[in-house]
């Protein structure tokens, strides 16, 4: 099985990428899409997130945190911890902007 097809079949990828709708019935963007990555949050390096977040609009960072929080809530174990670190990195970028 190729790495890509293996990745697509893992529960981690499905949990991060599942189609979801907000309270108004609009499709929600997956958190990793806001960051410009084509892999789930649980596979992103915190350093990469910090680098890319510097170029995002504040609204996009807030949206990403909101969507990542859903993935975090649904995750367990190490995967949940890692997504929590990603959320922390995004919040750190918002804090950095308040001080700049």
C-alpha positions, -999 to +999 in steps of 0.1 A: +000+000+000+014+034-009+021+060+018-006+083+005-034+056+005-022+044+039-025+080+052-059+085+037-072+054+055-060+063+089-084+075+115-062+105+123-066+118+088-103+112+087-108+129+121-089+160+109-104+161+075-140+150+079-165+172+062-183+193+089-207+221+090-209+252+112-240+263+131-253+281+100-250+249+078-219+262+059-190+239+053-162+244+077-126+245+064-103+219+078-077+235+102-047+223+082-062+240+051-059+274+068-023+267+074-016+257+037-007+221+045-021+190+028-017+168+059-036+166+092-027+187+122-014+156+140+014+154+115+024+190+114+055+202+132+049+231+157+078+250+141+061+248+107+029+261+121+046+290+138+063+299+105+032+298+084+010+315+111+030+347+108+016+351+073-021+345+082-047+371+089-059+372+125-093+360+115-078+330+098-058+321+129-090+324+150-109+302+125-080+277+125-080+276+164-117+270+164-115+241+139-084+226+155-103+227+189-129+204+173-102+180+162-086+182+196-118+174+214-124+143+192-088+130+195-071+109+222-037+103+236-006+116+219-026+128+189-047+150+212-015+163+229+001+172+196-030+190+183-030+209+216+006+220+209-005+233+175-034+252+191-009+267+216+014+277+188-015+295+170-024+313+203+012+323+208+012+340+174-019+359+183-003+370+216+029+380+197+009+402+175-006+420+205+029+428+217+044+439+184 
